[in-house]
Amino acid sequence: MPLLNFRDVAAETALRPGVLYRSAQPHTLTPADAELVAGLRLIADLRGDDERTTGDWALVLGGAVRHAPLGAGTASSPAHLATLPPDLELGDLYVGLLQHRTPWFAGVIAEIADGLPALVHCAAGKDRTGIVVALILDLLGVEHEAIVRDYALTAKALPGLLRMLELSLPAGTPSALLEAPESAMRTFLAALRRQGGAEALLLVNGLTPGHVRRLRAALIP
């Protein structure tokens, strides 16, 4: 279906299904797509202003569509992709985003905690979405191999994602951004572990114990 890279984060974990979903950006949404998300309280759109198409969630505007862009000048904005080094290591990019944007990630996760059941997405549903989901899963105590498996499922969706995004990717986009290797998520999780884990890191950057309790109550059976 047109809602690419869509899955329940419970698919590779023991979490409660039907609570938190992830996907790529909406693309020629069909009535079936609208029905799929009709029961959600929140669609957390992580794209920047330069990535969105007006009305791309038009079929579900009756729901709660909230935008939480990373902001101009970040490595995930299409206008800046070509400025990244061609030998970019994807895991290093994820670690850098976490280090420099931890309060933003904490804010996104707080919105999700207050808006479940929810769908979180960026453009491909791979990088920003992958970090947000990995942080939530780590906070919930999901073992890291399951987090890696969830992330790696994006690799199966990459052919369709690249066809969808090919017109918006600037020349010179590092090849690493067109991949979803397990090694990238392993690098990220290793750095997260060194910083004490998602809960400790997020709680000093804006997430509250109440948000943690709500996530656990909703997602842990």
Residue pairs with C-beta under 8 A, 6 or more apart in sequence:
1 30
1 32
1 33
1 36
2 26
2 27
2 28
2 29
2 30
2 33
3 23
3 24
3 26
3 27
3 29
3 33
3 36
4 23
4 24
4 27
4 125
4 157
4 160
4 161
4 164
5 22
5 23
5 24
5 124
5 125
5 126
5 154
5 157
5 160
5 161
6 21
6 22
6 23
6 24
6 36
6 125
7 21
7 22
7 23
7 150
7 153
8 17
8 18
8 20
8 21
9 15
9 20
9 21
9 22
9 133
9 136
9 137
9 150
10 16
10 17
10 18
10 19
10 20
10 219
11 17
11 150
11 153
12 146
12 149
12 150
12 153
13 137
13 142
13 146
13 150
14 142
14 221
15 137
15 140
15 142
15 219
15 220
15 221
16 218
16 219
16 220
16 221
18 117
19 116
19 117
19 118
19 218
19 219
20 112
20 116
20 117
20 118
20 119
20 120
20 133
20 136
20 219
21 40
21 117
21 118
21 119
21 120
22 119
22 120
22 121
22 125
22 129
22 133
23 119
23 121
23 125
23 129
24 121
24 122
24 123
24 124
24 125
24 126
24 157
24 161
24 164
25 45
25 47
25 51
25 56
25 121
25 122
25 123
25 124
25 125
25 164
26 33
26 56
26 57
26 121
27 56
27 164
29 56
29 57
29 58
29 59
29 60
31 59
33 59
33 60
34 59
34 60
37 43
37 60
37 63
37 119
38 60
38 63
39 117
40 63
40 64
40 117
40 118
40 119
41 63
41 64
41 115
41 116
41 117
41 118
42 63
42 64
42 66
42 111
42 112
42 114
42 115
42 116
42 117
42 118
42 119
43 57
43 60
43 63
43 64
43 65
43 66
43 118
43 119
43 120
43 121
44 66
44 68
44 108
44 111
44 112
44 115
44 118
44 119
44 120
44 121
44 132
45 52
45 57
45 65
45 66
45 67
45 68
45 121
45 122
46 68
46 69
46 70
46 108
46 120
46 121
46 122
46 128
46 129
46 132
47 67
47 69
47 121
47 122
47 123
48 69
48 70
48 71
48 72
48 74
48 76
48 77
49 69
50 72
50 77
50 78
50 79
51 77
51 78
51 122
51 123
51 168
52 67
57 65
64 115
66 111
66 115
68 104
68 107
68 108
68 111
70 76
70 77
70 101
70 104
70 128
71 104
72 79
73 80
74 80
74 97
74 101
75 81
75 84
75 93
75 96
75 97
76 97
76 122
76 127
76 128
78 123
78 168
78 169
78 170
79 170
81 169
81 170
81 172
81 173
81 174
81 177
82 170
82 171
82 172
82 173
84 93
84 173
84 174
84 177
85 174
86 172
86 174
86 175
87 174
88 174
88 176
88 177
89 176
89 184
89 187
90 127
90 176
90 177
90 179
90 181
90 183
90 184
90 187
91 183
91 184
91 185
91 186
91 187
91 188
92 187
93 127
93 176
93 177
94 127
94 130
94 131
94 184
94 185
94 187
94 188
95 187
95 188
95 191
97 127
97 128
97 131
98 105
98 131
98 188
98 191
98 192
102 201
102 202
102 205
103 205
103 206
105 131
105 132
105 135
105 202
105 205
106 202
106 205
106 206
106 207
107 206
108 120
108 132
109 132
109 135
109 136
109 139
109 202
109 207
109 211
109 215
110 206
110 207
110 208
110 211
112 118
112 120
112 132
112 136
112 215
113 207
113 211
113 212
113 214
113 215
113 218
114 211
114 214
116 214
116 215
116 218
116 219
117 218
120 129
120 132
120 133
121 129
122 128
122 129
123 165
123 168
124 154
124 161
124 165
125 154
125 157
125 161
126 154
126 161
126 180
127 177
130 151
130 154
130 180
130 185
131 188
133 147
133 150
133 151
134 147
134 150
134 151
134 185
134 188
134 189
134 192
134 198
135 192
135 198
135 202
136 198
136 215
136 219
137 146
137 147
137 150
138 144
138 147
138 189
138 192
138 197
138 198
138 199
139 197
139 198
139 199
139 202
139 212
139 215
140 215
140 216
140 219
140 220
141 220
144 186
144 189
144 193
147 185
147 189
148 182
148 185
148 186
148 189
151 180
151 182
151 184
151 185
152 180
152 181
152 182
152 185
154 161
154 180
155 179
155 180
155 181
158 178
158 179
158 180
162 178
176 184
192 198
192 201
195 201
199 212
203 209
203 212
